[in-house]
């Protein structure tokens, strides 16, 4: 398909592309030549969250391609909630690799992109020969239905994943002020912005309240400029939030779909990078401890001190160095 127009947010030397997949078009931004590295973002982001890594990986001799996950940005936005199940995302990633004329790739994901990357490697080891995971550790399919577990968290308050389950509910909160909501969410999950007590409460919604009621209202964190926030908010103003939130609404469906891979390890070469002040890292410490069994091909697990959730944006130089060193080692 033809390239969409380049916008001012695009790193110099990178190009936009639209590729056809069986599930609909996928928009991506790519830069460089060499072995393909597929970059998969999380919630609530876009290809733009990899703006620092695209030129760094290209300079190191790789072809880096950062996608808009289905439901985001300029990629397809199917209407059905079940179109955002994990199997669909794995199929998208596989189709993108082939649409780019490649047979194999390394896949790297952040936040929700991390389990999407992990399951891409788990289900399609013939295509994804190595996997990098940022912020969210790999945890194989567990015993219990996920929403049952989330419902037990928080006592009288509601865990944010449960809050996201009902279609339209979180959209009604976020879409009344997309830019302000994103600013608060990004700031709150940045390392060192909140006290430990404030940070812990950020993920829970009291009865009758909104998730944003506990967001900080101070200045933007150092990693996020007003121009960066313009890019993110502009994408969601155009696309809405339903496609992005539908990923959360498929956790039980994923659990059913992936029954055949219950407890399965990922055996390809792998890398993990987390932040010491990120709830994804601290709440899932047991998953990291289990890596010798669940990620037997792990090259290294790095915890960046003082770093929060937005790891490749908060600490781009460190993440660029760790990624390129790992990729060079795979060669």
C-alpha distance (Angstrom), angle and dihedral (degrees) to the residues before:
residue distance angle dihedral
X1 . . .
X2 3.82 . .
X3 3.75 120.0 .
X4 3.80 117.1 -100.2
X5 3.81 113.7 -124.4
X6 3.79 116.4 -77.3
X7 3.80 114.1 -112.5
X8 3.82 129.5 -151.3
X9 3.82 90.9 -102.8
X10 3.81 91.9 65.5
X11 3.82 114.5 108.1
X12 3.82 111.5 -114.7
X13 3.78 109.5 -90.5
X14 3.82 95.2 20.8
X15 3.81 122.4 115.0
X16 3.80 134.2 -154.8
X17 3.79 120.6 -127.2
X18 3.78 137.3 -180.0
X19 3.80 115.3 -151.1
X20 3.78 129.3 -172.4
X21 3.79 119.3 -122.8
X22 3.81 130.0 172.7
X23 3.80 87.8 -102.8
X24 3.80 95.0 50.6
X25 3.78 137.2 -84.1
X26 3.79 121.6 -29.3
X27 3.78 120.5 -157.4
X28 3.78 117.9 -148.1
X29 3.77 141.5 168.1
X30 3.78 116.9 -140.4
X31 3.77 137.3 -175.0
X32 3.78 135.9 177.6
X33 3.78 138.0 15.9
X34 3.78 130.8 -97.7
X35 3.81 134.1 59.1
X36 3.79 111.2 4.0
X37 3.81 119.7 -107.5
X38 3.80 113.3 -171.7
X39 3.83 113.3 -154.3
X40 3.83 118.1 -156.6
X41 3.81 120.7 -168.0
X42 3.79 130.6 -151.5
X43 3.82 139.6 -141.5
X44 2.99 125.8 -17.5
X45 3.79 97.8 1.3
X46 3.82 142.3 83.1
X47 3.80 140.5 -147.9
X48 3.82 84.7 -62.1
X49 3.81 91.9 76.4
X50 3.83 86.3 74.4
X51 3.82 94.7 52.1
X52 3.82 91.3 117.4
X53 3.80 95.5 45.6
X54 3.81 97.7 49.5
X55 3.83 96.1 69.3
X56 3.81 93.1 35.6
X57 3.79 93.7 54.0
X58 3.80 91.4 42.7
X59 3.81 90.6 52.6
X60 3.81 89.0 51.0
X61 3.81 92.3 56.2
X62 3.80 103.4 -93.6
X63 3.78 135.7 121.8
X64 3.81 102.3 -126.7
X65 3.81 118.8 -165.4
X66 3.82 119.8 -175.7
X67 3.79 113.1 -166.8
X68 3.76 134.1 -157.5
X69 3.81 100.0 -125.4
X70 3.81 112.7 -126.2
X71 3.79 109.0 -79.5
X72 3.81 92.4 33.3
X73 3.78 135.8 92.9
X74 3.79 114.7 -34.5
X75 3.80 96.5 -13.7
X76 3.80 124.1 103.9
X77 3.80 118.1 -73.3
X78 3.81 109.7 -158.3
X79 3.79 114.6 -159.2
X80 3.80 98.2 -135.1
X81 3.80 116.7 89.1
X82 3.80 92.4 -141.5
X83 3.82 89.9 58.3
X84 3.82 86.0 80.8
X85 3.81 96.6 60.9
X86 3.79 117.3 131.1
X87 3.80 92.7 -106.2
X88 3.81 89.4 60.8
X89 3.80 92.3 52.5
X90 3.80 91.4 49.2
X91 3.81 89.1 50.5
X92 3.82 90.2 50.0
X93 3.80 92.5 51.8
X94 3.79 91.8 48.1
X95 3.80 92.1 48.5
X96 3.81 91.8 48.9
X97 3.79 91.7 54.6
X98 3.80 90.6 52.2
X99 3.82 93.1 42.8
X100 3.80 87.9 56.5
X101 3.79 89.0 56.4
X102 3.79 96.0 -107.4
X103 3.79 132.6 122.2
X104 3.80 98.3 -157.7
X105 3.79 139.9 20.7
X106 3.76 144.4 173.9
X107 3.80 109.9 -113.2
X108 3.81 122.5 -150.2
X109 3.80 123.5 -175.4
X110 3.79 138.9 -177.2
X111 3.82 128.0 -156.8
X112 3.86 106.2 -25.9
X113 3.78 85.3 -0.1
X114 3.81 88.0 66.1
X115 3.84 96.0 64.4
X116 3.81 88.9 39.2
X117 3.81 88.5 54.5
X118 3.80 92.1 43.4
X119 3.79 93.3 51.2
X120 3.80 91.0 45.0
X121 3.80 87.8 57.9
X122 3.81 92.4 42.5
X123 3.79 96.5 49.8
X124 3.81 99.4 33.1
X125 3.82 108.7 33.2
X126 3.80 87.7 153.0
X127 3.81 89.5 66.8
X128 3.81 105.0 27.9
X129 3.77 106.9 53.8
X130 3.82 97.0 174.7
X131 3.80 135.6 16.2
X132 3.80 134.4 -152.3
X133 3.80 120.2 -162.6
X134 3.80 123.6 -161.6
X135 3.82 124.2 -165.6
X136 3.83 99.0 -23.5
X137 3.83 113.6 73.2
X138 3.78 122.2 -138.9
X139 3.79 112.6 -98.7
X140 3.82 119.0 175.8
X141 3.79 119.4 -129.5
X142 3.79 109.5 -68.8
X143 3.78 135.9 -147.5
X144 3.80 103.0 -100.0
X145 3.78 133.7 63.7
X146 3.82 104.9 -97.6
X147 3.81 98.5 -131.7
X148 3.81 90.2 53.1
X149 3.79 89.2 57.0
X150 3.80 93.8 46.1
X151 3.81 90.9 50.2
X152 3.81 90.2 59.0
X153 3.81 93.2 54.4
X154 3.77 120.3 93.4
X155 3.79 104.0 19.9
X156 3.81 108.5 -132.4
X157 3.79 91.7 3.4
X158 3.79 126.3 75.1
X159 3.80 122.7 -115.1
X160 3.79 111.3 -125.2
X161 3.83 94.1 -117.5
X162 3.81 89.1 56.4
X163 3.81 89.1 46.7
X164 3.81 89.0 55.7
X165 3.82 94.9 52.5
X166 3.82 102.3 84.9
X167 3.83 111.2 77.4
X168 3.78 111.8 -115.6
X169 3.80 97.4 11.6
X170 3.79 100.4 97.7
X171 3.79 90.6 32.8
X172 3.80 89.3 60.8
X173 3.80 89.8 55.3
X174 3.79 98.6 43.0
X175 3.78 102.3 38.4
X176 3.81 94.3 56.7
X177 3.84 87.3 70.8
X178 3.79 110.8 4.9
X179 3.78 96.0 171.0
X180 3.78 94.9 47.5
X181 3.80 93.1 45.4
X182 3.79 93.0 50.2
X183 3.81 91.5 47.1
X184 3.78 91.0 54.5
X185 3.80 94.5 44.1
X186 3.79 94.3 47.9
X187 3.81 92.2 45.5
X188 3.79 95.0 46.7
X189 3.81 93.8 53.3
X190 3.80 93.6 47.0
X191 3.79 114.6 108.8
X192 3.81 114.6 -94.3
X193 3.81 97.4 4.2
X194 3.82 95.1 112.3
X195 3.78 134.7 32.2
X196 3.84 113.9 -103.5
X197 3.81 89.9 -103.7
X198 3.80 93.5 49.9
X199 3.79 91.0 45.9
X200 3.79 93.1 51.7
X201 3.81 91.7 52.0
X202 3.80 92.0 50.0
X203 3.81 92.3 81.3
X204 3.81 96.7 54.7
X205 3.80 132.0 74.8
X206 3.84 120.4 -150.9
X207 3.82 116.9 -139.2
X208 3.79 111.0 -73.2
X209 3.81 93.3 6.8
X210 3.80 134.9 108.9
X211 3.79 128.7 -116.9
X212 3.81 89.0 -121.2
X213 3.81 93.1 58.5
X214 3.81 88.8 86.6
X215 3.79 97.6 42.3
X216 3.81 116.5 117.5
X217 3.79 116.3 -108.7
X218 3.81 100.7 -158.6
X219 3.80 129.4 106.1
X220 3.79 122.3 -49.4
X221 3.80 116.2 -88.8
X222 3.79 117.8 -98.8
X223 3.82 94.0 -103.6
X224 3.83 93.4 56.2
X225 3.80 120.0 67.3
X226 3.78 125.9 -169.3
X227 3.80 87.1 -108.0
X228 3.82 90.8 53.6
X229 3.79 90.1 50.7
X230 3.80 89.2 49.4
X231 3.82 89.5 57.2
X232 3.79 94.5 49.9
X233 3.79 96.5 42.2
X234 3.80 91.6 45.5
X235 3.79 91.2 55.6
X236 3.80 93.2 50.3
X237 3.80 93.6 43.1
X238 3.80 86.6 59.5
X239 3.79 99.4 39.0
X240 3.78 103.8 32.1
X241 3.80 121.8 -140.6
X242 3.79 103.3 -91.6
X243 3.80 96.9 93.0
X244 3.79 91.3 48.9
X245 3.81 93.8 46.9
X246 3.80 92.3 47.0
X247 3.79 88.5 74.8
X248 3.82 88.0 69.0
X249 3.81 90.3 46.9
X250 3.80 91.7 62.2
X251 3.80 100.7 56.2
X252 3.81 93.0 106.6
X253 3.78 92.0 43.4
X254 3.82 89.3 51.6
X255 3.80 89.6 51.0
X256 3.80 89.4 54.9
X257 3.82 94.9 42.6
X258 3.81 93.7 50.1
X259 3.80 97.5 49.0
X260 3.80 91.3 115.4
X261 3.83 89.2 59.7
X262 3.80 95.5 49.2
X263 3.80 109.0 155.4
X264 3.81 92.0 -7.1
X265 3.83 119.4 159.6
X266 3.80 124.7 -135.8
X267 3.78 106.1 -124.5
X268 3.82 101.8 -174.8
X269 3.82 120.2 99.1
X270 3.79 107.7 -74.9
X271 3.79 143.0 -176.9
X272 3.81 132.7 -160.5
X273 3.81 127.3 -162.0
X274 3.80 120.7 179.2
X275 3.78 139.3 166.1
X276 3.79 121.7 -115.5
X277 3.82 90.6 -137.1
X278 3.80 96.0 46.4
X279 3.81 118.3 108.1
X280 3.81 89.0 -146.3
X281 3.79 88.6 63.7
X282 3.80 99.3 39.6
X283 3.82 98.4 41.5
X284 3.80 90.6 47.6
X285 3.81 97.1 44.6
X286 3.80 89.4 124.8
X287 3.81 89.7 58.9
X288 3.80 90.0 53.9
X289 3.80 90.7 48.2
X290 3.81 88.7 53.4
X291 3.80 94.0 56.2
X292 3.83 95.3 106.8
X293 3.82 86.5 66.3
X294 3.81 102.0 29.7
X295 3.83 99.1 38.6
X296 3.82 104.3 28.4
X297 3.81 89.8 164.3
X298 3.81 93.2 56.4
X299 3.79 112.6 142.3
X300 3.82 95.6 -171.4
X301 3.80 143.6 -25.5
X302 3.80 113.4 -142.5
X303 3.81 125.1 -167.6
X304 3.82 112.4 -164.6
X305 3.80 109.9 -146.0
X306 3.79 115.8 -125.6
X307 3.79 92.8 8.1
X308 3.78 123.5 130.1
X309 3.79 133.0 -159.0
X310 3.82 103.4 -62.9
X311 3.77 90.2 68.8
X312 3.82 103.9 163.1
X313 3.81 89.8 47.2
X314 3.81 98.8 40.1
X315 3.82 92.7 47.1
X316 3.81 106.3 19.1
X317 3.80 97.0 155.6
X318 3.80 93.6 52.0
X319 3.79 93.5 44.4
X320 3.81 91.8 46.7
X321 3.81 90.1 51.7
X322 3.81 94.6 47.0
X323 3.79 93.2 46.3
X324 3.79 95.5 48.0
X325 3.79 93.1 45.4
X326 3.78 90.3 51.6
X327 3.79 93.5 45.6
X328 3.79 91.3 48.1
X329 3.79 88.5 52.4
X330 3.80 90.5 55.1
X331 3.79 89.3 58.7
